[in-house]
Amino acid sequence: MLILDLCGGTGSWSQPYVDAGYRVDVIDLARDGRDVRLLQRVSAGVHGVLAAPMCTGFSYARNRYPPTENELVFALSLVDACIRIAWVQQPRWWALENPVNKLRRYLGPPKLSFRQWEYGDSGEKPTGIWGDFASPLKRPRPRTKPSTFRTKFPNAVSGDAVTPPNFARAFYEVNP
């Protein structure tokens, strides 16, 4: 079965699918030069779509320096492309991840909102997931150590930009 990991960066969200033997195609402009906005229909058989379009235009962490109009248009074009791909491919499930706050202005409230520690990962980033998927149960654990994402994924723009591994595993378990 094929999983598309759109704007997948490090591939951390799709890693549990790779570990389970799924075919995973990580499509990311910075990683492999493929732009989701130019992706043509993939052959039939797409089982699931994971999408994590660039979030800097939607993050409240950037309030002091709001995005320019061009940055916002670029960010929205990635979101639009990811949703279109999911609509065209008609997978069994699809999910789009981004900071919870600003993107809700365009997509409405997310189906799932969480903070990284609610799945046992270190980190606080408020995250929203939009789409058609089963929501994993939260399994909060007390935060006892700082995030290690930066050391595990040194090529990531930010440790917060990496899908937390415990969340990725919990998502996979309810969306096999």
Disulfide bonds with the S-S distance in Angstrom:
none
